[in-house]
Amino acid sequence: MEQAPGNPQGPQDAHGGNDPSEGGNGSPGCYRHPDRATGISCTRCERPICPECMVSASVGFHCPECVRGGSGTGHAPGASRPRTVAGGALTADPRLLTKILIGVNVAVFVAAMVIGDRFVNALDLVGLAFDPGSLGLVGVGHGEWYRLITAMFLHQQVMHIAFNMLSLWWLGPPLEAALGRVRFLALYFLAGLGGSALSYLLAAQNQPSLGASGAVFGLLGATAVLLRRLNYDMKPVLILLGLNLAFTFLWPNIAWQAHVGGLVVGAAVTYAMVHAPRGRRNAIQAAACVLALLVIVAVVWIRTVQLTG
């Protein structure tokens, strides 16, 4: 919800007064009960709210004014429409895209089981490799750019896809609810592409890799950024992140490059999404996504020149 500009006295509270002063312990006071210090803010208008005023929402808490549609807040018409913490539209089913992504991954897995290695070898991520069937080179360096995307949905072992899809089901819905569908989908694909790009850059040119792990690690990094933005307890997600990184580097036959690339891109994109100023939020979020994509393209181009130059 946008703040009305040009008020030299500061934003007005529900009773027509100015923002309350800080409470006795240094925390801001509730905008409706100035004498009650609180560390919680409305995730839509960011005004401090006490436990009596906070209304539980899909992500964080809302103040009574935002729940009622913003009447009496002095905001511009239409600005009070429900929005997520990143500015996305609230939806009736915050799990829709997560379910679709899981469905696509499962469908590709079934196809790989039915068709076999021929299907997998055509879609996995490989820089340059010799293909006995065509007696030529195949891979991203040979112009098969689609492998950067198709590898994100490809799995061969039941445990591999089970672990990734359980992680996606656990991390996806809260992020989809917090960011909105468009931003969540952009985050997922950029994180997955970031993992593919770093694997392409650092792994052996004939080393194939596959799986949704890069995108999943991007969602894990995004969760950490979002919890920090909402001032939630960071310990559970940090412990989970530490365990996953330890597993990444200690367990054999894991493409750590995809995990690290997805984690970095996911965290960076989400930081821009949830910290962008409200007045320029859409522009900054779009610019961050475009910048991330350009960096990925640059990494792919540099590696391709190394392999083919």
C-alpha positions as CSV (number, residue, x, y, z in Angstrom):
1,M,0.0,0.0,0.0
2,E,1.5,3.4,-1.0
3,Q,2.1,6.2,1.5
4,A,0.4,9.5,0.6
5,P,3.3,11.9,-0.2
6,G,3.8,15.5,0.9
7,N,2.7,15.3,4.5
8,P,5.3,17.3,6.5
9,Q,3.8,16.0,9.8
10,G,4.4,12.4,8.9
11,P,1.9,9.6,8.3
12,Q,-1.4,9.9,10.2
13,D,-2.6,7.2,12.6
14,A,-6.2,6.0,12.8
15,H,-7.2,8.8,15.2
16,G,-5.7,11.6,13.1
17,G,-2.5,12.1,15.0
18,N,1.1,11.7,14.0
19,D,3.1,8.4,14.2
20,P,3.5,7.4,17.8
21,S,6.9,7.8,19.5
22,E,9.1,4.9,20.4
23,G,8.1,2.9,23.4
24,G,10.1,2.9,26.6
25,N,12.3,-0.1,25.5
26,G,13.4,1.6,22.2
27,S,10.9,-0.2,20.0
28,P,8.3,1.7,18.1
29,G,4.8,2.0,19.7
30,C,1.7,0.5,18.1
31,Y,0.1,3.1,15.7
32,R,-3.2,2.6,17.5
33,H,-1.8,2.2,21.0
34,P,1.3,4.4,21.2
35,D,2.1,3.3,24.8
36,R,2.6,-0.4,23.7
37,A,6.0,-1.0,22.3
38,T,6.2,-3.7,19.6
39,G,8.7,-5.2,17.1
40,I,6.0,-6.3,14.6
41,S,4.9,-4.3,11.6
42,C,2.0,-4.7,9.2
43,T,3.5,-6.5,6.1
44,R,1.4,-4.2,3.8
45,C,1.7,-0.7,5.2
46,E,4.6,-1.4,7.5
47,R,3.1,0.5,10.5
48,P,4.0,-1.0,13.9
49,I,1.2,-3.1,15.5
50,C,0.8,-4.7,18.9
51,P,-0.6,-8.2,19.5
52,E,-4.1,-6.9,20.1
53,C,-4.2,-5.2,16.7
54,M,-2.3,-7.7,14.5
55,V,-4.4,-9.9,12.2
56,S,-2.8,-13.1,11.0
57,A,-2.3,-13.3,7.2
58,S,-0.8,-15.8,4.8
59,V,2.5,-14.1,5.3
60,G,3.2,-12.1,8.5
61,F,0.5,-9.9,10.0
62,H,-1.8,-7.1,8.8
63,C,-3.2,-4.1,10.7
64,P,-6.9,-3.7,11.1
65,E,-7.0,-0.8,8.6
66,C,-5.4,-2.9,5.8
67,V,-7.7,-5.8,6.6
68,R,-10.8,-3.5,6.2
69,G,-9.5,-2.3,2.9
70,G,-7.5,0.8,4.0
71,S,-10.5,3.1,4.9
72,G,-9.4,6.1,6.8
73,T,-5.7,5.7,6.1
74,G,-5.4,8.5,3.6
75,H,-4.0,6.2,0.9
76,A,-4.8,6.7,-2.8
77,P,-7.8,4.9,-4.3
78,G,-6.8,1.4,-5.4
79,A,-3.7,1.4,-3.3
80,S,-5.4,-0.7,-0.6
81,R,-5.9,-3.7,-2.8
82,P,-4.4,-6.7,-1.0
83,R,-0.8,-7.2,-1.9
84,T,2.0,-9.5,-0.7
85,V,5.1,-8.3,1.0
86,A,6.8,-8.0,-2.4
87,G,3.9,-6.2,-4.0
88,G,2.3,-9.3,-5.8
89,A,-1.4,-9.9,-5.8
90,L,-2.9,-12.2,-3.2
91,T,-4.4,-15.4,-4.7
92,A,-7.0,-17.9,-3.6
93,D,-4.5,-20.8,-4.1
94,P,-0.9,-19.9,-3.1
95,R,0.2,-23.4,-4.0
96,L,-0.9,-23.4,-7.6
97,L,2.5,-22.8,-9.3
98,T,4.2,-25.1,-6.9
99,K,1.9,-27.9,-7.8
100,I,2.3,-27.2,-11.5
101,L,6.1,-27.2,-11.2
102,I,6.0,-30.5,-9.2
103,G,3.7,-32.0,-11.9
104,V,6.1,-31.0,-14.7
105,N,9.1,-32.5,-12.9
106,V,7.1,-35.8,-12.2
107,A,5.9,-35.9,-15.9
108,V,9.5,-35.5,-17.2
109,F,10.7,-38.2,-14.7
110,V,8.1,-40.6,-16.0
111,A,9.1,-39.9,-19.6
112,A,12.7,-40.5,-18.7
113,M,11.8,-43.9,-17.2
114,V,9.7,-44.9,-20.2
115,I,12.0,-43.7,-23.0
116,G,15.3,-44.3,-21.3
117,D,18.8,-43.0,-21.7
118,R,18.1,-41.6,-25.2
119,F,15.7,-39.1,-23.6
120,V,18.0,-38.2,-20.7
121,N,21.1,-37.7,-22.9
122,A,19.2,-35.3,-25.1
123,L,18.0,-33.1,-22.1
124,D,20.7,-33.2,-19.4
125,L,23.3,-30.5,-18.9
126,V,26.6,-31.1,-20.6
127,G,29.1,-28.6,-21.9
128,L,30.6,-30.5,-24.8
129,A,30.7,-34.3,-25.2
130,F,31.1,-36.8,-28.0
131,D,27.9,-38.5,-29.1
132,P,28.6,-42.0,-30.6
133,G,25.1,-42.0,-32.2
134,S,25.8,-38.9,-34.3
135,L,29.6,-39.2,-34.4
136,G,29.7,-35.5,-33.4
137,L,29.8,-33.2,-30.4
138,V,26.7,-32.4,-28.4
139,G,26.0,-30.0,-25.5
140,V,25.5,-26.3,-24.6
141,G,28.8,-25.3,-26.2
142,H,27.5,-26.9,-29.5
143,G,24.5,-24.6,-29.5
144,E,22.0,-26.7,-27.5
145,W,21.1,-23.9,-25.1
146,Y,17.9,-25.5,-24.2
147,R,19.8,-27.9,-21.9
148,L,20.3,-25.1,-19.4
149,I,16.5,-25.3,-18.8
150,T,15.5,-28.9,-19.5
151,A,18.2,-30.2,-17.1
152,M,16.2,-28.3,-14.3
153,F,13.3,-30.7,-14.7
154,L,15.2,-33.9,-15.3
155,H,15.8,-36.7,-12.7
156,Q,16.9,-40.3,-13.0
157,Q,16.7,-41.8,-9.5
158,V,13.5,-42.0,-7.3
159,M,15.3,-40.7,-4.3
160,H,16.7,-37.7,-6.3
161,I,13.3,-36.5,-7.5
162,A,11.6,-37.4,-4.1
163,F,14.0,-35.2,-2.2
164,N,13.8,-32.3,-4.6
165,M,10.0,-32.4,-4.8
166,L,9.5,-32.6,-1.1
167,S,11.8,-29.6,-0.7
168,L,9.9,-27.8,-3.4
169,W,6.6,-28.6,-1.7
170,W,7.9,-27.3,1.7
171,L,9.6,-24.1,0.4
172,G,7.4,-23.2,-2.6
173,P,4.0,-22.3,-1.1
174,P,5.2,-19.8,1.5
175,L,7.3,-18.1,-1.1
176,E,4.5,-18.2,-3.7
177,A,2.2,-16.6,-1.1
178,A,4.8,-14.0,-0.1
179,L,6.0,-12.9,-3.5
180,G,3.0,-13.5,-5.7
181,R,2.9,-15.9,-8.7
182,V,4.8,-13.9,-11.3
183,R,7.7,-13.1,-8.9
184,F,7.8,-16.6,-7.6
185,L,8.0,-18.1,-11.1
186,A,10.8,-15.6,-12.1
187,L,12.7,-16.5,-8.9
188,Y,12.4,-20.3,-9.6
189,F,13.6,-20.1,-13.2
190,L,16.4,-17.6,-12.5
191,A,17.7,-19.7,-9.6
192,G,17.6,-22.8,-11.8
193,L,19.3,-21.1,-14.6
194,G,21.9,-19.7,-12.2
195,G,22.7,-23.2,-11.1
196,S,22.9,-24.5,-14.6
197,A,25.2,-21.6,-15.6
198,L,27.6,-22.1,-12.8
199,S,27.7,-25.9,-13.5
200,Y,28.4,-25.1,-17.2
201,L,31.2,-22.7,-16.2
202,L,33.0,-24.8,-13.6
203,A,32.2,-28.5,-14.2
204,A,34.1,-30.7,-16.6
205,Q,32.9,-30.1,-20.2
206,N,31.8,-33.7,-20.6
207,Q,30.3,-34.1,-17.2
208,P,26.5,-34.4,-17.4
209,S,24.3,-33.0,-14.6
210,L,20.6,-32.8,-14.0
211,G,18.0,-32.1,-11.4
212,A,15.9,-29.3,-9.8
213,S,18.4,-28.8,-7.0
214,G,19.7,-25.4,-8.3
215,A,16.1,-24.0,-8.3
216,V,15.4,-25.6,-4.9
217,F,18.5,-24.1,-3.3
218,G,17.4,-20.8,-4.8
219,L,14.1,-21.1,-2.9
220,L,16.1,-22.0,0.3
221,G,18.1,-18.8,-0.1
222,A,15.0,-16.8,-0.8
223,T,13.4,-18.2,2.3
224,A,16.3,-17.0,4.4
225,V,16.1,-13.5,2.9
226,L,12.3,-13.4,3.4
227,L,12.4,-14.4,7.0
228,R,15.1,-11.8,7.7
229,R,12.9,-9.2,6.0
230,L,9.9,-10.1,8.2
231,N,12.1,-10.3,11.4
232,Y,11.3,-14.0,12.0
233,D,13.5,-16.5,13.8
234,M,16.3,-17.3,11.4
235,K,17.7,-20.3,13.3
236,P,15.6,-23.1,11.6
237,V,16.4,-22.0,8.1
238,L,20.1,-21.3,8.8
239,I,20.4,-24.8,10.3
240,L,18.7,-26.3,7.3
241,L,20.9,-24.3,4.9
242,G,24.0,-25.4,6.8
243,L,23.0,-29.1,6.6
244,N,22.2,-28.9,2.9
245,L,25.5,-27.2,2.1
246,A,27.4,-29.8,4.2
247,F,25.6,-32.5,2.3
248,T,26.4,-30.8,-1.0
249,F,30.2,-30.8,-0.4
250,L,30.6,-34.0,1.5
251,W,28.4,-36.4,-0.5
252,P,29.9,-37.8,-3.7
253,N,28.4,-37.3,-7.2
254,I,26.6,-34.1,-6.3
255,A,26.9,-31.0,-8.6
256,W,27.8,-28.5,-6.0
257,Q,28.1,-25.8,-8.6
258,A,24.3,-26.0,-9.3
259,H,23.5,-25.7,-5.6
260,V,25.8,-22.7,-5.0
261,G,24.7,-21.0,-8.2
262,G,21.0,-21.4,-7.4
263,L,21.5,-20.3,-3.8
264,V,23.3,-17.1,-4.8
265,V,20.9,-16.1,-7.5
266,G,17.8,-16.9,-5.5
267,A,19.0,-14.9,-2.5
268,A,20.0,-11.9,-4.6
269,V,16.8,-11.7,-6.6
270,T,14.6,-12.1,-3.5
271,Y,16.6,-9.4,-1.7
272,A,15.7,-7.0,-4.5
273,M,12.1,-8.1,-4.5
274,V,11.4,-7.7,-0.8
275,H,13.6,-4.6,-0.1
276,A,12.6,-2.5,-3.2
277,P,11.1,0.9,-2.2
278,R,7.3,0.9,-2.7
279,G,7.3,3.9,-5.1
280,R,9.7,2.2,-7.5
281,R,9.1,-1.4,-6.5
282,N,8.1,-2.9,-9.9
283,A,10.9,-1.1,-11.8
284,I,13.6,-2.2,-9.3
285,Q,12.3,-5.8,-9.2
286,A,12.2,-6.0,-13.0
287,A,15.7,-4.5,-13.3
288,A,17.1,-7.0,-10.7
289,C,15.6,-10.0,-12.7
290,V,17.0,-8.6,-16.0
291,L,20.4,-8.0,-14.4
292,A,20.5,-11.6,-13.0
293,L,19.5,-12.9,-16.4
294,L,22.3,-10.9,-18.1
295,V,24.9,-12.2,-15.7
296,I,23.7,-15.7,-16.4
297,V,24.0,-15.1,-20.2
298,A,27.5,-13.6,-19.7
299,V,28.6,-16.7,-17.8
300,V,27.3,-19.0,-20.5
301,W,28.9,-16.9,-23.2
302,I,32.3,-16.9,-21.5
303,R,32.3,-20.6,-21.0
304,T,31.2,-21.2,-24.6
305,V,34.1,-19.1,-25.8
306,Q,36.4,-21.2,-23.6
307,L,35.2,-24.5,-25.0
308,T,34.9,-23.5,-28.7
309,G,37.4,-20.6,-29.1
